[in-house]
Each structure stands twice: as C-alpha cells, then as structure tokens.
Amino acid sequence: MIDLKVSSESWPIRGSFTISRGSKTSADVVVVELTADGMTGRGEAVPYTRYGETMEGVLADIEALRPRLAQGLDRLGLQAVLPPGAARNAVDCAFWDLEAKQAGHRYWELIGAAEPGPVTTAYTLSLDTVENMARSAAANAARPLLKLKLAGPEDMARVAAVREQAPEARIVVDANEGWSAADYAQLAPQLAVLGVEMIEQPLPAGEDQALAGMKRPVPVCADESCHDTATLAALKGRYDMVNIKLDKTGGLTEALKLKAAAQAEGFGIMVGCMLATSLAMAPAVILAQGVPVVDLDGPLLLAKDRVPALQIDDSLIHPPEAALWG
C-alpha cells in the first residue's frame, strides 16, 4: 500500500520575474510524497494559470488519488487517471523516485539509459527595460547561453543591447505568445542578423497556424502550443523545435515519449521548466541529455533552494544525487 502526502510550498524569487503575461515574486509549487515499505519518493510541480490550473485544483486532483493508490495504482496506470499537467507531473515523478529506491537503482537504470552527465542551462533575463536588460546581460556575460524574455515594441533594442553586453553568449528569445504575425515577420530577420539561435512561441497558441506560411530565418520553438504527444501532429510545418516541460507533459513518463516522437518527426528538442526548486528540475536532467537547448535555470532564479539541491556550477547542472531524487 502506498501512503500519499501532498503539500504546497512558496519559494521567494530573487527580485521579480517578468514575462509578457505579468510578473511574480515567488515560485508556488506542489510537493508529493509517496511512501511504501519505509521508502519515500518525491515529486514537485507548478500549477500554471495559463493552462487553467490553480493550486487548490491541483491539490484536490492529487488528493482524489488516495483511494486508487490504496487499490494499487502505479505509475503506468496513473497516465490514464490524470490528464497531462502539474498534478500528474508531481505524482509521476514521485513514482519514479519511489521505484528507483525500491529497485535499489538510479533512475536512469530503470529505463536502461546511460548514466547522465552534466548539462549547460540557459540563464533567463526577465522582461524589463532596455537599460535593465543590458545591465543584467553584462552581469551574466560569461554564461554560455542567455534566454531573453520579450514582448513589446522595444524588443529589437533589448536584444541588441544584450548582444552588445554579452558578445560571446549564445542567445535564444522567448515571446511567450506576445507577438503578432506582423511582429514576427518584422523581427525574425533582424534577430537572425544578431545571431539569435531560436525564437520560442512568438504567436499565441491559438493563432500559430500563421507560421505555416511564413519564412523562419531563425528556428521557431513551440512551447504553449506543445504539451504532450497528442499535440505534436498539429505542429508540423509551423515549428522547427518543441519545448518539453514536465509540467506540460504530466511527468517524465510522457516526456520521454514526447521526446522520442518529436525526434522521429524531425523536430529539434528543447527541455524547459517552470519556476521551481531543484526537486522539479532533477527528473528533467535525464530528458535533457543530448539536447541542444536546455532551460532548467529555475533554482538559479530563486532567493534560496531546497536542501539537498542540484549541484550547479555557474550554468552547468550536474545530475541529481540520490538524496535529492531518483
């Protein structure tokens, strides 16, 4: 029998974090613990209002699993019980952690994968004035990959200022659905000249069919338009890459399937995250192996992280120790 514990936590952000949809000053997460035979597996997820999720709703969805867990619900059965989203992610990742402990193996061994190595994460520059983003770029110029949050009339000035202050850094940009088709047509060629390597979700998910008829001088990555394998077919011809996040797929189980399916269809892969602690990032490390764009900087944006935490050297994230997850 599996015992369930679910709780909410709030982790302060260093300063604030701003994207096209607004600002936040804390990372509000759900933590699930599954205990069986004296061993406990943990998972963390972020309810996301963009997808109609609330903290209360996610907690309620997880609590509703209690009778099913008593009846023997396992990780594979979970996939049919909860839809993709934060609730399933927290429980799915807790199952992975528990299974690894019960088997006496690390999480990558459960699927016969090679031992993961460290990955280089992007460091996100929050949407701000041109001057403030330039200052932030200067302070982080030594980081190998910068991700710029955009969405406004000064976006080209923002990118140009960051490029000037961080000339050696790779740059990707994320509009978080904040552009129109006309904005994209105007900005994309200019971003290519500045050496931007990727544009993430430029148009609203409900309007991205416009991308099918437009030139893409910089690879375009689907984020809000890509959740799980069921959403992949509609992306053909519109996007070059997909951003896989555990909170969208509903956990590592579906995320691994989406990665394989997307690669088979010729999409490039990005592995991203919501703002959360090391516990939420840990399962994504195996997903991020061999991926050209990794964005797992959530812990770097917090005022403090949980203990134990991932070892992060500047922008290099090491695989989690067993004490943290898996």
C-alpha positions as a Markdown table, in Angstrom:
| # | Residue | x | y | z |
|---|---|---|---|---|
| 1 | Met | 0.0 | 0.0 | 0.0 |
| 2 | Ile | 1.2 | 3.5 | -0.9 |
| 3 | Asp | 0.8 | 6.4 | 1.5 |
| 4 | Leu | 0.3 | 9.8 | 0.0 |
| 5 | Lys | 1.3 | 13.2 | 1.3 |
| 6 | Val | 0.7 | 16.3 | -0.7 |
| 7 | Ser | 1.5 | 19.9 | 0.3 |
| 8 | Ser | 2.1 | 23.4 | -1.2 |
| 9 | Glu | 5.2 | 25.5 | -0.8 |
| 10 | Ser | 6.2 | 29.0 | -1.7 |
| 11 | Trp | 9.8 | 29.9 | -2.6 |
| 12 | Pro | 10.8 | 33.5 | -3.0 |
| 13 | Ile | 12.3 | 34.7 | -6.2 |
| 14 | Arg | 15.4 | 37.0 | -6.3 |
| 15 | Gly | 13.7 | 40.3 | -7.2 |
| 16 | Ser | 10.9 | 39.5 | -9.6 |
| 17 | Phe | 10.4 | 37.5 | -12.7 |
| 18 | Thr | 8.5 | 39.1 | -15.6 |
| 19 | Ile | 7.2 | 37.7 | -18.9 |
| 20 | Ser | 4.7 | 39.0 | -21.4 |
| 21 | Arg | 1.8 | 37.8 | -19.2 |
| 22 | Gly | 2.9 | 39.5 | -16.0 |
| 23 | Ser | 5.3 | 39.4 | -13.0 |
| 24 | Lys | 5.7 | 37.1 | -10.0 |
| 25 | Thr | 7.8 | 37.3 | -6.8 |
| 26 | Ser | 7.5 | 33.7 | -5.7 |
| 27 | Ala | 7.6 | 30.1 | -7.1 |
| 28 | Asp | 4.5 | 28.4 | -5.8 |
| 29 | Val | 4.9 | 24.6 | -6.0 |
| 30 | Val | 3.1 | 21.4 | -5.1 |
| 31 | Val | 5.2 | 18.6 | -3.5 |
| 32 | Val | 4.0 | 15.0 | -3.5 |
| 33 | Glu | 5.5 | 12.2 | -1.3 |
| 34 | Leu | 4.6 | 8.6 | -1.9 |
| 35 | Thr | 5.7 | 6.1 | 0.8 |
| 36 | Ala | 5.8 | 2.4 | 0.7 |
| 37 | Asp | 7.7 | -0.2 | 2.8 |
| 38 | Gly | 9.6 | 2.6 | 4.5 |
| 39 | Met | 10.8 | 4.3 | 1.3 |
| 40 | Thr | 9.6 | 7.6 | 0.1 |
| 41 | Gly | 9.6 | 9.1 | -3.4 |
| 42 | Arg | 9.1 | 12.8 | -4.1 |
| 43 | Gly | 7.9 | 14.9 | -7.0 |
| 44 | Glu | 7.4 | 18.6 | -7.4 |
| 45 | Ala | 5.2 | 20.5 | -9.9 |
| 46 | Val | 4.0 | 24.0 | -10.6 |
| 47 | Pro | 0.2 | 24.8 | -11.2 |
| 48 | Tyr | 0.1 | 27.2 | -14.1 |
| 49 | Thr | -2.8 | 29.6 | -14.6 |
| 50 | Arg | -2.1 | 29.9 | -18.4 |
| 51 | Tyr | -3.4 | 26.3 | -18.6 |
| 52 | Gly | -6.3 | 26.8 | -16.3 |
| 53 | Glu | -4.6 | 25.3 | -13.2 |
| 54 | Thr | -4.8 | 26.6 | -9.7 |
| 55 | Met | -3.0 | 25.5 | -6.5 |
| 56 | Glu | -6.3 | 24.4 | -5.0 |
| 57 | Gly | -7.4 | 22.4 | -8.0 |
| 58 | Val | -4.1 | 20.6 | -8.4 |
| 59 | Leu | -4.0 | 19.7 | -4.7 |
| 60 | Ala | -7.6 | 18.4 | -5.0 |
| 61 | Asp | -6.8 | 16.3 | -8.0 |
| 62 | Ile | -3.9 | 14.7 | -6.2 |
| 63 | Glu | -5.9 | 14.1 | -3.0 |
| 64 | Ala | -8.5 | 12.3 | -5.1 |
| 65 | Leu | -6.0 | 9.7 | -6.0 |
| 66 | Arg | -5.8 | 8.4 | -2.4 |
| 67 | Pro | -8.4 | 5.6 | -2.8 |
| 68 | Arg | -6.8 | 4.5 | -6.1 |
| 69 | Leu | -3.3 | 4.4 | -4.5 |
| 70 | Ala | -4.8 | 2.2 | -1.8 |
| 71 | Gln | -6.1 | -0.1 | -4.5 |
| 72 | Gly | -2.7 | -0.4 | -6.2 |
| 73 | Leu | -2.4 | 2.4 | -8.7 |
| 74 | Asp | 1.1 | 2.5 | -10.2 |
| 75 | Arg | 2.9 | 5.0 | -12.4 |
| 76 | Leu | 1.7 | 3.4 | -15.7 |
| 77 | Gly | -1.9 | 3.3 | -14.5 |
| 78 | Leu | -1.6 | 7.0 | -13.5 |
| 79 | Gln | -1.3 | 8.0 | -17.1 |
| 80 | Ala | -4.9 | 7.1 | -17.8 |
| 81 | Val | -6.2 | 8.5 | -14.5 |
| 82 | Leu | -5.0 | 12.1 | -14.7 |
| 83 | Pro | -4.6 | 14.3 | -17.8 |
| 84 | Pro | -1.3 | 16.0 | -18.7 |
| 85 | Gly | -0.5 | 18.8 | -16.3 |
| 86 | Ala | 1.0 | 19.7 | -12.9 |
| 87 | Ala | -1.0 | 17.2 | -10.8 |
| 88 | Arg | 0.1 | 14.2 | -12.8 |
| 89 | Asn | 3.7 | 15.5 | -13.0 |
| 90 | Ala | 4.1 | 15.7 | -9.3 |
| 91 | Val | 2.8 | 12.2 | -8.8 |
| 92 | Asp | 4.5 | 10.7 | -11.8 |
| 93 | Cys | 7.9 | 12.0 | -10.7 |
| 94 | Ala | 7.3 | 10.8 | -7.1 |
| 95 | Phe | 6.6 | 7.3 | -8.5 |
| 96 | Trp | 9.9 | 7.4 | -10.5 |
| 97 | Asp | 11.8 | 8.3 | -7.3 |
| 98 | Leu | 10.0 | 5.6 | -5.3 |
| 99 | Glu | 10.6 | 3.0 | -7.9 |
| 100 | Ala | 14.3 | 3.8 | -8.0 |
| 101 | Lys | 14.6 | 3.4 | -4.3 |
| 102 | Gln | 12.6 | 0.2 | -4.2 |
| 103 | Ala | 14.7 | -1.3 | -7.0 |
| 104 | Gly | 18.0 | -0.1 | -5.5 |
| 105 | His | 19.0 | 1.5 | -8.8 |
| 106 | Arg | 19.3 | 5.1 | -10.0 |
| 107 | Tyr | 16.5 | 6.5 | -12.2 |
| 108 | Trp | 18.4 | 6.2 | -15.5 |
| 109 | Glu | 19.0 | 2.5 | -14.9 |
| 110 | Leu | 15.2 | 1.9 | -14.7 |
| 111 | Ile | 15.0 | 2.6 | -18.4 |
| 112 | Gly | 18.3 | 1.2 | -19.5 |
| 113 | Ala | 19.8 | 4.6 | -20.3 |
| 114 | Ala | 23.4 | 5.6 | -20.0 |
| 115 | Glu | 24.5 | 7.4 | -16.8 |
| 116 | Pro | 23.6 | 11.1 | -17.4 |
| 117 | Gly | 26.3 | 13.8 | -17.5 |
| 118 | Pro | 26.0 | 17.5 | -16.6 |
| 119 | Val | 24.1 | 19.8 | -18.9 |
| 120 | Thr | 24.5 | 23.5 | -19.7 |
| 121 | Thr | 21.4 | 25.5 | -18.9 |
| 122 | Ala | 20.3 | 28.8 | -20.3 |
| 123 | Tyr | 20.1 | 31.7 | -17.9 |
| 124 | Thr | 16.9 | 33.7 | -18.2 |
| 125 | Leu | 16.9 | 37.5 | -18.4 |
| 126 | Ser | 13.4 | 38.7 | -17.2 |
| 127 | Leu | 11.5 | 41.1 | -19.4 |
| 128 | Asp | 12.5 | 44.6 | -18.5 |
| 129 | Thr | 13.6 | 48.0 | -19.9 |
| 130 | Val | 16.3 | 48.0 | -22.5 |
| 131 | Glu | 18.7 | 49.5 | -19.9 |
| 132 | Asn | 17.9 | 47.0 | -17.2 |
| 133 | Met | 18.2 | 44.0 | -19.5 |
| 134 | Ala | 21.6 | 45.4 | -20.7 |
| 135 | Arg | 22.8 | 45.6 | -17.1 |
| 136 | Ser | 21.6 | 42.0 | -16.4 |
| 137 | Ala | 23.4 | 40.8 | -19.6 |
| 138 | Ala | 26.6 | 42.5 | -18.5 |
| 139 | Ala | 26.4 | 40.8 | -15.1 |
| 140 | Asn | 25.9 | 37.4 | -16.8 |
| 141 | Ala | 28.0 | 37.9 | -19.9 |
| 142 | Ala | 30.2 | 34.9 | -19.0 |
| 143 | Arg | 27.3 | 32.5 | -19.1 |
| 144 | Pro | 27.3 | 30.4 | -22.3 |
| 145 | Leu | 23.6 | 30.7 | -23.1 |
| 146 | Leu | 21.2 | 33.5 | -22.3 |
| 147 | Lys | 17.4 | 33.4 | -22.8 |
| 148 | Leu | 15.7 | 36.7 | -23.2 |
| 149 | Lys | 12.0 | 37.2 | -22.3 |
| 150 | Leu | 10.5 | 39.6 | -24.9 |
| 151 | Ala | 7.1 | 41.0 | -25.8 |
| 152 | Gly | 6.9 | 44.6 | -26.8 |
| 153 | Pro | 7.9 | 47.4 | -29.2 |
| 154 | Glu | 11.4 | 47.7 | -27.8 |
| 155 | Asp | 12.3 | 44.0 | -28.4 |
| 156 | Met | 14.9 | 44.7 | -31.0 |
| 157 | Ala | 16.6 | 47.3 | -28.8 |
| 158 | Arg | 16.5 | 44.8 | -26.0 |
| 159 | Val | 18.2 | 42.1 | -28.0 |
| 160 | Ala | 20.8 | 44.5 | -29.5 |
| 161 | Ala | 21.7 | 45.8 | -26.0 |
| 162 | Val | 22.1 | 42.3 | -24.7 |
| 163 | Arg | 24.2 | 41.2 | -27.6 |
| 164 | Glu | 26.5 | 44.3 | -27.1 |
| 165 | Gln | 26.9 | 43.4 | -23.4 |
| 166 | Ala | 27.3 | 39.7 | -23.9 |
| 167 | Pro | 29.0 | 39.3 | -27.3 |
| 168 | Glu | 30.2 | 35.7 | -26.7 |
| 169 | Ala | 27.0 | 34.3 | -25.3 |
| 170 | Arg | 24.6 | 32.2 | -27.3 |
| 171 | Ile | 21.1 | 33.9 | -27.3 |
| 172 | Val | 17.6 | 32.5 | -27.6 |
| 173 | Val | 14.5 | 34.6 | -27.1 |
| 174 | Asp | 11.0 | 33.8 | -25.8 |
| 175 | Ala | 8.0 | 36.0 | -26.6 |
| 176 | Asn | 5.5 | 33.9 | -24.5 |
| 177 | Glu | 2.8 | 34.3 | -27.2 |
| 178 | Gly | 3.3 | 38.1 | -27.0 |
| 179 | Trp | 3.8 | 38.9 | -30.7 |
| 180 | Ser | 1.5 | 39.2 | -33.7 |
| 181 | Ala | 2.3 | 37.7 | -37.1 |
| 182 | Ala | 3.3 | 41.1 | -38.3 |
| 183 | Asp | 5.7 | 41.5 | -35.3 |
| 184 | Tyr | 7.3 | 38.1 | -36.1 |
| 185 | Ala | 7.7 | 38.9 | -39.8 |
| 186 | Gln | 9.5 | 42.2 | -38.9 |
| 187 | Leu | 11.6 | 40.9 | -36.1 |
| 188 | Ala | 12.7 | 37.4 | -37.2 |
| 189 | Pro | 15.1 | 38.5 | -39.9 |
| 190 | Gln | 16.7 | 41.1 | -37.7 |
| 191 | Leu | 17.1 | 38.6 | -34.9 |
| 192 | Ala | 18.9 | 36.3 | -37.3 |
| 193 | Val | 21.4 | 39.1 | -38.1 |
| 194 | Leu | 22.1 | 39.4 | -34.3 |
| 195 | Gly | 22.9 | 35.7 | -34.1 |
| 196 | Val | 19.8 | 34.7 | -32.2 |
| 197 | Glu | 19.6 | 30.9 | -32.3 |
| 198 | Met | 15.9 | 30.3 | -31.6 |
| 199 | Ile | 12.6 | 32.1 | -31.2 |
| 200 | Glu | 10.3 | 30.5 | -28.7 |
| 201 | Gln | 6.5 | 30.7 | -29.1 |
| 202 | Pro | 6.2 | 34.0 | -30.9 |
| 203 | Leu | 2.5 | 33.8 | -31.6 |
| 204 | Pro | -0.5 | 32.9 | -29.3 |
| 205 | Ala | -1.1 | 29.1 | -29.4 |
| 206 | Gly | -4.5 | 29.6 | -31.0 |
| 207 | Glu | -3.1 | 31.7 | -33.8 |
| 208 | Asp | 0.1 | 29.9 | -34.7 |
| 209 | Gln | -1.2 | 28.5 | -37.9 |
| 210 | Ala | 0.1 | 31.7 | -39.5 |
| 211 | Leu | 3.6 | 30.3 | -39.0 |
| 212 | Ala | 3.0 | 27.7 | -41.7 |
| 213 | Gly | 3.1 | 30.3 | -44.4 |
| 214 | Met | 5.9 | 32.4 | -43.1 |
| 215 | Lys | 9.7 | 32.2 | -43.5 |
| 216 | Arg | 11.6 | 31.1 | -40.4 |
| 217 | Pro | 15.1 | 32.6 | -40.7 |
| 218 | Val | 15.6 | 31.6 | -37.1 |
| 219 | Pro | 14.3 | 28.2 | -35.8 |
| 220 | Val | 11.0 | 28.6 | -34.1 |
| 221 | Cys | 10.2 | 26.5 | -31.0 |
| 222 | Ala | 6.7 | 25.6 | -29.7 |
| 223 | Asp | 6.1 | 26.0 | -26.0 |
| 224 | Glu | 2.5 | 26.8 | -25.2 |
| 225 | Ser | 1.5 | 25.0 | -28.4 |
| 226 | Cys | 3.2 | 21.8 | -27.4 |
| 227 | His | 2.1 | 19.8 | -24.3 |
| 228 | Asp | 2.2 | 16.0 | -25.0 |
| 229 | Thr | 2.4 | 13.6 | -27.9 |
| 230 | Ala | -1.2 | 14.3 | -28.8 |
| 231 | Thr | -0.4 | 17.9 | -29.6 |
| 232 | Leu | 2.6 | 17.1 | -31.8 |
| 233 | Ala | 0.9 | 16.4 | -35.2 |
| 234 | Ala | -0.5 | 20.0 | -35.4 |
| 235 | Leu | 3.0 | 21.5 | -35.1 |
| 236 | Lys | 4.3 | 20.2 | -38.4 |
| 237 | Gly | 5.1 | 23.0 | -40.8 |
| 238 | Arg | 4.7 | 25.6 | -38.1 |
| 239 | Tyr | 7.6 | 24.9 | -35.8 |
| 240 | Asp | 11.2 | 23.6 | -36.0 |
| 241 | Met | 11.6 | 22.7 | -32.4 |
| 242 | Val | 9.5 | 21.8 | -29.3 |
| 243 | Asn | 10.0 | 22.8 | -25.7 |
| 244 | Ile | 9.3 | 19.8 | -23.5 |
| 245 | Lys | 8.4 | 20.6 | -19.9 |
| 246 | Leu | 7.4 | 18.1 | -17.3 |
| 247 | Asp | 4.5 | 20.2 | -16.0 |
| 248 | Lys | 3.0 | 20.2 | -19.5 |
| 249 | Thr | 3.5 | 16.5 | -20.3 |
| 250 | Gly | 2.3 | 15.5 | -16.9 |
| 251 | Gly | 5.6 | 13.9 | -15.8 |
| 252 | Leu | 8.8 | 12.2 | -17.0 |
| 253 | Thr | 6.9 | 9.1 | -18.4 |
| 254 | Glu | 5.1 | 11.1 | -21.1 |
| 255 | Ala | 8.0 | 13.5 | -21.6 |
| 256 | Leu | 10.3 | 10.6 | -22.7 |
| 257 | Lys | 7.6 | 9.5 | -25.1 |
| 258 | Leu | 7.2 | 13.0 | -26.5 |
| 259 | Lys | 11.0 | 13.4 | -26.9 |
| 260 | Ala | 11.2 | 10.2 | -28.9 |
| 261 | Ala | 8.2 | 11.0 | -31.1 |
| 262 | Ala | 9.3 | 14.6 | -31.8 |
| 263 | Gln | 12.8 | 13.5 | -32.8 |
| 264 | Ala | 11.3 | 10.8 | -35.1 |
| 265 | Glu | 9.3 | 13.6 | -36.8 |
| 266 | Gly | 12.4 | 15.7 | -37.3 |
| 267 | Phe | 11.8 | 18.4 | -34.6 |
| 268 | Gly | 14.7 | 19.8 | -32.6 |
| 269 | Ile | 14.3 | 19.4 | -28.8 |
| 270 | Met | 14.4 | 22.0 | -26.1 |
| 271 | Val | 13.9 | 21.0 | -22.4 |
| 272 | Gly | 12.4 | 23.7 | -20.3 |
| 273 | Cys | 10.9 | 24.3 | -16.9 |
| 274 | Met | 8.6 | 26.4 | -14.8 |
| 275 | Leu | 10.0 | 28.4 | -11.9 |
| 276 | Ala | 10.6 | 25.8 | -9.2 |
| 277 | Thr | 13.3 | 24.2 | -7.0 |
| 278 | Ser | 15.9 | 21.6 | -7.7 |
| 279 | Leu | 13.4 | 18.8 | -6.9 |
| 280 | Ala | 11.4 | 19.8 | -10.0 |
| 281 | Met | 14.5 | 20.1 | -12.2 |
| 282 | Ala | 16.0 | 16.8 | -11.2 |
| 283 | Pro | 13.9 | 14.5 | -13.3 |
| 284 | Ala | 14.4 | 16.7 | -16.4 |
| 285 | Val | 18.2 | 16.1 | -16.3 |
| 286 | Ile | 17.8 | 12.7 | -18.0 |
| 287 | Leu | 15.4 | 14.2 | -20.5 |
| 288 | Ala | 18.0 | 17.0 | -21.3 |
| 289 | Gln | 20.8 | 14.6 | -22.3 |
| 290 | Gly | 22.0 | 15.4 | -25.8 |
| 291 | Val | 19.6 | 18.3 | -26.2 |
| 292 | Pro | 20.8 | 21.5 | -27.9 |
| 293 | Val | 18.8 | 24.0 | -25.8 |
| 294 | Val | 18.3 | 23.3 | -22.1 |
| 295 | Asp | 16.5 | 25.8 | -19.9 |
| 296 | Leu | 16.5 | 24.4 | -16.3 |
| 297 | Asp | 17.6 | 27.5 | -14.5 |
| 298 | Gly | 14.6 | 27.7 | -12.1 |
| 299 | Pro | 16.8 | 27.2 | -9.0 |
| 300 | Leu | 19.2 | 29.9 | -10.2 |
| 301 | Leu | 16.3 | 32.5 | -10.1 |
| 302 | Leu | 15.2 | 31.7 | -6.6 |
| 303 | Ala | 16.4 | 33.5 | -3.4 |
| 304 | Lys | 17.1 | 30.1 | -2.0 |
| 305 | Asp | 16.8 | 26.4 | -3.0 |
| 306 | Arg | 15.8 | 23.3 | -1.0 |
| 307 | Val | 18.4 | 21.1 | 0.7 |
| 308 | Pro | 19.8 | 18.9 | -0.8 |
| 309 | Ala | 19.8 | 20.8 | -4.1 |
| 310 | Leu | 21.2 | 20.1 | -7.5 |
| 311 | Gln | 24.9 | 21.0 | -7.9 |
| 312 | Ile | 25.0 | 23.9 | -10.3 |
| 313 | Asp | 28.4 | 25.3 | -11.3 |
| 314 | Asp | 27.6 | 28.7 | -12.9 |
| 315 | Ser | 25.4 | 27.3 | -15.7 |
| 316 | Leu | 26.5 | 23.7 | -15.5 |
| 317 | Ile | 23.9 | 21.4 | -13.9 |
| 318 | His | 25.0 | 18.1 | -12.6 |
| 319 | Pro | 22.7 | 15.1 | -12.4 |
| 320 | Pro | 20.9 | 14.8 | -9.0 |
| 321 | Glu | 22.3 | 12.9 | -6.1 |
| 322 | Ala | 20.1 | 10.1 | -4.8 |
| 323 | Ala | 19.3 | 12.1 | -1.7 |
| 324 | Leu | 17.5 | 14.7 | -3.8 |
| 325 | Trp | 15.7 | 12.5 | -6.4 |
| 326 | Gly | 16.0 | 9.2 | -8.2 |
